[in-house]
Amino acid sequence: MISQFRTGVGIDAHQYGEAGPCLLAGLEWLGARRLVGHSDGDAAIHAICDALLSATQMGDVGTVFGIDQPEWAGASGVKMLAHVHQLLEDKNFRINNVSVVIVGNEPKIGPRRLEAQELLSKILSAPVSISATTTDGMGFTGRGEGISVTATALVIAP
């Protein structure tokens, strides 16, 4: 049988909060403002989860980790990503690769890009690439109110 490739796109955005650690792409970013969310606010991981779930027609972050599921309140993005990976494996999907674009003024991604890519690639057993940009002062990300993340995933169907 010929393998079938499927693509998925995930988009997530979170506003900055007052206090607490900033968790993004599975890492804690010292000195950056916390991202607010039902779980740990890791918009990069949430976008990746959405891209993978979209590619496999298994819903989205709200379906799998919705606010009506208190067991996921405050959950680690790393734990969520590992759970989504397991859901895919249970249905014999394989991840070919994931690409992530983080849009915002902080944290500065470049100094820890490789560390984040290695962590996420290890969790998914597939290559993950991360890039980052700003919006030159335009929109909510440019005003420093939060960040936005877009992720794409290429998955091989059973």
PAZAPA-4460 file (N, C-alpha, C; in steps of 0.05 Angstrom, whole numbers, plus 32768, in hexadecimal, padded with zeros to 4 digits):
% residues 158
    n_x    n_y    n_z   ca_x   ca_y   ca_z    c_x    c_y    c_z   seq   type   mol
   8011   7FE8   8000   8000   8000   8000   8012   8019   8000     1      M     A
   800A   802D   7FF2   8018   8047   7FF0   8012   8057   8009     2      I     A
   8028   8062   8015   8024   8074   802C   8015   808D   8024     3      S     A
   8004   8097   8035   7FF5   80AF   8030   8000   80C5   8043     4      Q     A
   8008   80DB   8037   8011   80F1   8047   7FFA   8103   804D     5      F     A
   7FF9   810E   8065   7FE4   8121   806D   7FF2   8139   807A     6      R     A
   7FE7   8150   8075   7FF1   8168   8081   7FDD   8174   8094     7      T     A
   7FE7   8181   80A8   7FD6   818F   80BB   7FE2   81AA   80C3     8      G     A
   7FD0   81BD   80C9   7FD9   81D7   80D2   7FCD   81DD   80ED     9      V     A
   7FDD   81E8   80FF   7FD3   81F0   8119   7FDB   820C   811F    10      G     A
   7FC9   821C   812B   7FCE   8237   8132   7FC5   823B   814F    11      I     A
   7FD6   8248   815F   7FCE   824E   817A   7FD9   8269   8182    12      D     A
   7FCC   8277   8194   7FD5   8291   819D   7FCF   8293   81BB    13      A     A
   7FE1   829E   81CA   7FDD   82A2   81E7   7FE6   82BE   81EE    14      H     A
   7FD8   82CA   8201   7FE0   82E4   820B   7FF4   82E0   8222    15      Q     A
   8003   82F5   8227   8016   82F4   823E   8007   82F9   8257    16      Y     A
   800F   82EC   826D   8003   82F0   8287   8016   8300   8299    17      G     A
   800D   8302   82B2   801B   8313   82C5   8035   8306   82D1    18      E     A
   8032   82EE   82DB   8049   82E1   82E9   804A   82C4   82E3    19      A     A
   8061   82B8   82E6   8064   829C   82E1   8077   8296   82CB    20      G     A
   807E   827D   82C8   8092   8276   82B3   8086   8277   8297    21      P     A
   8096   827E   8283   808E   827D   8267   8097   8262   825C    22      C     A
   8083   8252   8254   8088   8238   8249   8081   8239   822B    23      L     A
   8095   8233   821A   8091   8234   81FD   80A3   8220   81F0    24      L     A
   8098   8211   81DD   80A7   81FC   81CF   80B3   81E8   81E2    25      A     A
   80A5   81E3   81F9   80AE   81CF   820C   80C3   81D9   821F    26      G     A
   80CC   81F2   821D   80E1   81FD   822E   80D7   8213   8240    27      L     A
   80E4   8217   8256   80DE   822E   8267   80F1   8245   825F    28      E     A
   80E6   825C   825A   80F6   8273   8250   80F8   8287   8267    29      W     A
   810F   8288   8274   8113   829A   828B   8113   82B7   8281    30      L     A
   8106   82C8   8290   8104   82E4   828A   80EE   82EC   8277    31      G     A
   80E1   82D9   826B   80CA   82DE   8259   80B0   82DC   8269    32      A     A
   809C   82EB   825F   8082   82EA   826D   8074   82D0   8268    33      R     A
   8064   82C8   827B   8055   82AF   827A   803F   82B1   8264    34      R     A
   8039   829B   8257   8023   829A   8244   800B   828D   8252    35      L     A
   7FF4   829A   8250   7FDC   8292   825E   7FCD   827C   824E    36      V     A
   7FC4   8267   825B   7FB4   8253   824E   7FA8   823F   8261    37      G     A
   7F96   822E   8257   7F89   8219   8268   7F9E   8206   8272    38      H     A
   7FB2   8200   8262   7FC8   81EF   826A   7FDF   8201   8272    39      S     A
   7FF7   81FB   8268   800E   820B   826F   8012   8223   825C    40      D     A
   8001   8226   8248   8002   823D   8236   8017   823A   8220    41      G     A
   8022   8222   821C   8037   821E   8208   802A   821F   81EC    42      D     A
   8029   8237   81E0   801B   823A   81C6   8029   822A   81B0    43      A     A
   8043   8226   81B1   8051   8217   819D   8048   81FA   819D    44      A     A
   8048   81EE   81B4   803F   81D2   81B6   8022   81CF   81AF    45      I     A
   8011   81E3   81B7   7FF5   81E1   81B0   7FF1   81E2   8192    46      H     A
   8000   81F3   8184   7FFE   81F5   8167   8008   81DA   815A    47      A     A
   801D   81CF   8165   8026   81B5   815B   8011   819F   815E    48      I     A
   8005   819E   8176   7FF0   818B   817B   7FD9   818E   8168    49      C     A
   7FD1   81A7   8163   7FBB   81AC   8150   7FC3   81A3   8134    50      D     A
   7FDB   81A8   812C   7FE4   81A0   8111   7FE3   8182   810E    51      A     A
   7FED   8174   8122   7FED   8156   8121   7FD1   814B   8122    52      L     A
   7FC0   8156   8133   7FA5   814D   8135   7F95   8153   811C    53      L     A
   7F9A   816A   8110   7F8E   8171   80F6   7F96   815E   80E0    54      S     A
   7FAF   8158   80DE   7FB9   8146   80C9   7FAD   812A   80CB    55      A     A
   7FA6   8122   80E3   7F9C   8107   80E7   7F7E   8106   80EC    56      T     A
   7F71   811C   80E9   7F54   811F   80EC   7F4B   8115   8108    57      Q     A
   7F5B   811C   811C   7F54   8115   8138   7F4B   812C   8149    58      M     A
   7F42   8142   813B   7F38   8159   814B   7F4D   816E   814E    59      G     A
   7F4D   817B   8166   7F5F   8190   816B   7F65   8191   8189    60      D     A
   7F75   81A5   8192   7F7C   81A7   81AE   7F63   81A9   81C0    61      V     A
   7F4F   81B8   81B7   7F37   81BA   81C7   7F28   81A0   81CA    62      G     A
   7F29   818F   81B5   7F1C   8175   81B6   7F2B   8162   81CA    63      T     A
   7F45   8162   81C9   7F54   814F   81D9   7F5A   8159   81F5    64      V     A
   7F5F   8173   81F8   7F67   817F   8212   7F55   8195   821B    65      F     A
   7F3B   8195   8213   7F29   81AB   8218   7F26   81B4   8235    66      G     A
   7F1C   81CD   8238   7F18   81D8   8253   7F03   81C8   8263    67      I     A
   7EF4   81B7   8255   7EE1   81A6   8263   7EEE   818D   826E    68      D     A
   7F09   818B   826B   7F18   8174   8275   7F2B   817E   828A    69      Q     A
   7F23   817F   82A3   7F33   818B   82B8   7F4E   817D   82BD    70      P     A
   7F50   8164   82B4   7F6A   8156   82B8   7F80   8162   82A7    71      E     A
   7F7A   8173   8293   7F8E   817F   8283   7F93   819C   828B    72      W     A
   7F85   81A6   829F   7F89   81C2   82A9   7FA6   81C4   82B4    73      A     A
   7FB5   81D7   82AA   7FD0   81DB   82B2   7FE4   81C7   82A8    74      G     A
   7FDB   81B5   8296   7FEC   81A0   828C   8005   81AA   827D    75      A     A
   801A   819C   827E   8032   81A2   8270   802E   819E   8252    76      S     A
   8037   81B1   8242   8036   81AD   8225   8045   8195   821C    77      G     A
   805B   818F   8229   806B   8177   8222   805A   815E   8226    78      V     A
   804B   815D   823C   8039   8146   8241   8023   8145   822C    79      K     A
   8018   815C   8224   8003   815D   8210   800E   8153   81F5    80      M     A
   8026   815B   81ED   8032   8153   81D4   8037   8135   81D4    81      L     A
   8041   812B   81EA   8046   810E   81EC   802C   80FF   81E9    82      A     A
   8016   8109   81F5   7FFC   80FC   81F3   7FF3   80FC   81D6    83      H     A
   7FF5   8112   81C8   7FED   8113   81AB   7FFE   8100   819B    84      V     A
   8018   80FF   81A0   8029   80EC   8192   801F   80D0   8196    85      H     A
   8018   80C9   81AF   800E   80AE   81B4   7FF4   80A9   81A6    86      Q     A
   7FE2   80BD   81A5   7FC9   80B9   8196   7FCF   80B2   8179    87      L     A
   7FE2   80C0   816D   7FE9   80BB   8151   7FF5   809F   814E    88      L     A
   8007   8098   8160   8013   807D   815E   7FFF   8067   8162    89      E     A
   7FEB   806B   8173   7FD6   8057   8177   7FC6   8052   815E    90      D     A
   7FC5   8066   814C   7FB7   8062   8133   7FCA   805E   811B    91      K     A
   7FE4   8058   8122   7FF9   8051   810E   8000   8068   80FB    92      N     A
   7FFC   8081   8104   8007   8098   80F5   8024   809C   80FD    93      F     A
   8034   80A5   80E9   8050   80AC   80EE   8053   80CA   80E7    94      R     A
   8061   80D8   80F8   8067   80F4   80F2   8080   80F6   80E1    95      I     A
   807D   8103   80CA   8094   8108   80B9   80A4   8120   80C2    96      N     A
   8097   8136   80C7   80A4   814E   80D1   8090   8163   80DA    97      N     A
   8099   8176   80EA   8089   818C   80F4   8099   81A6   80F1    98      V     A
   808C   81BB   80E8   8098   81D5   80E6   8088   81E9   80F6    99      S     A
   8096   81FA   8105   8089   820D   8118   8093   8229   8113   100      V     A
   8081   823C   8112   8088   8258   8110   807C   8267   8129   101      V     A
   808E   8273   8139   8085   8282   8151   8086   829F   814A   102      I     A
   8070   82AD   814F   806E   82CA   8149   806B   82D9   8163   103      V     A
   807E   82EA   8169   807D   82FA   8181   8097   8308   8188   104      G     A
   8096   831A   819B   80AE   8329   81A2   80BF   831B   81B7   105      N     A
   80B2   830A   81C7   80C1   82FB   81DC   80B4   82E0   81E0   106      E     A
   80C3   82CC   81E9   80E0   82CD   81ED   80EF   82CC   81D3   107      P     A
   8109   82D2   81D3   811A   82D0   81BC   8120   82B3   81B7   108      K     A
   8117   82A8   81A1   8118   828B   819B   8134   8283   8193   109      I     A
   8142   8293   8183   815C   828B   8178   8170   827E   818A   110      G     A
   8174   828A   81A2   8188   827E   81B4   8182   8261   81BD   111      P     A
   8168   8259   81BC   8161   823F   81C6   8153   822E   81B1   112      R     A
   8153   8237   8198   8146   8229   8182   814D   820C   8181   113      R     A
   8167   8206   8180   8170   81EA   817E   8167   81D9   8195   114      L     A
   8168   81E4   81AD   815F   81D6   81C5   8141   81CF   81C3   115      E     A
   8131   81E2   81BA   8114   81DD   81B7   810F   81C9   81A1   116      A     A
   811D   81CB   818B   8119   81B8   8175   8121   819C   817D   117      Q     A
   8137   8199   818C   813F   817F   8195   812B   8172   81A8   118      E     A
   8121   8182   81BB   810D   8178   81CE   80F3   816F   81BF   119      L     A
   80E9   8180   81AE   80D0   8179   81A0   80D4   8162   818D   120      L     A
   80EA   8161   817F   80F0   814B   816D   80F2   8131   817C   121      S     A
   80FE   8131   8194   8100   8119   81A5   80E4   810F   81AD   122      K     A
   80D3   8121   81B5   80B8   811A   81BE   80A8   810D   81A7   123      I     A
   80AB   8118   818F   809B   810F   8178   80A9   80FA   8167   124      L     A
   80C2   80F4   816D   80D2   80E1   815D   80D2   80E9   8140   125      S     A
   80D4   8103   813B   80D3   810F   8120   80E0   812A   8121   126      A     A
   80EB   8133   810A   80F7   814E   810A   80E2   8165   810E   127      P     A
   80EA   8177   811F   80DA   818F   8124   80EC   81A7   811E   128      V     A
   80E3   81B9   810D   80F2   81D2   8108   80E3   81E9   8113   129      S     A
   80F1   81FD   811E   80E5   8214   812A   80F1   822D   811E   130      I     A
   80E0   8240   8116   80EA   825A   810E   80D9   826F   811E   131      S     A
   80E3   8287   811E   80D5   829C   812D   80D7   82B7   811F   132      A     A
   80C4   82C8   8124   80C3   82E2   8117   80B4   82F5   8129   133      T     A
   80B5   830F   8123   80A4   8323   8130   8092   832F   811B   134      T     A
   8081   8340   8123   806F   834D   8110   8075   836B   810E   135      T     A
   808D   8373   8116   8096   838F   8114   8082   83A2   811F   136      D     A
   8077   839B   8137   8066   83AD   8145   8048   83AC   813E   137      G     A
   8041   839B   812A   8025   839A   8122   8016   8384   8132   138      M     A
   7FFD   8389   8137   7FEC   8375   8143   7FF2   836F   8160   139      G     A
   7FE4   835B   816C   7FE7   8355   8188   8003   834B   818E   140      F     A
   800F   833C   817B   802A   8332   8180   803E   8349   817F   141      T     A
   803B   835B   816D   804C   8372   816B   804A   8385   8182   142      G     A
   8033   8387   818E   802F   8398   81A5   8038   838B   81BF   143      R     A
   8041   8372   81BD   804B   8363   81D4   8036   8359   81E7   144      G     A
   801E   8353   81DB   8008   8349   81EC   8008   832B   81EE   145      E     A
   8016   831D   81DB   8017   8300   81DC   8026   82F6   81C4   146      G     A
   8023   82DC   81BF   8031   82D0   81A8   801D   82BF   8198   147      I     A
   8024   82BA   8180   8015   82A9   816E   8028   8294   8162   148      S     A
   801E   827C   815E   802F   8266   8153   801F   8258   813E   149      V     A
   802C   8252   8128   8021   8241   8113   8033   8229   810F   150      T     A
   8027   8211   810E   8036   81F9   810A   8029   81E9   80F2   151      A     A
   803B   81DC   80E3   8032   81CA   80CE   803E   81AF   80D4   152      T     A
   8030   819A   80CD   8039   817F   80D1   8034   816E   80B8   153      A     A
   8047   815E   80B2   8044   814A   809C   8045   812F   80AA   154      L     A
   802F   8120   80A6   802B   8106   80B3   8027   80F1   809E   155      V     A
   8031   80D9   80A4   802D   80C2   8091   8017   80B1   809D   156      I     A
   8002   80AD   808D   7FEB   809D   8096   7FF1   8080   8093   157      A     A
   7FE4   806F   80A4   7FE9   8052   80A1   7FDE   8047   8087   158      P     A
***
